Amino acid sequence: MEERTYDINKSITAQERYCLDNNLPQFAPSDGNCFSCKKNIYMKLEREERNRLSGEITGTRITGITLEMAGKELITGCPHCCRTYCD
């Protein structure tokens, strides 16, 4: 099972390093705070998912960018509100 670590400061550094090492532009906000929803993209958020017709709770959705993801993927948008940072 893949490790999932949520650490804002380490994730910011990991994304900066990933972009530098791979000569990529950094789209992620420098402080991690989404300009659209104001939530930190590196923070773990859990919320209930519901059936749109019945309103029944069907599960839990977890959003947020892990330290592991920040160190190996180019971040191009907010995992919470799905706003892109590339346009």
Buried (B, 14 or more C-beta within 10 A) or exposed (E): EEEEEBBBEBBBBBBBEBBEEEEEEBBBBEEBBBEBEEBBBBBBEEEEEEEEEEEEEEEEEEBBBBBBBBBEEBBEBBBBEEBEBEE
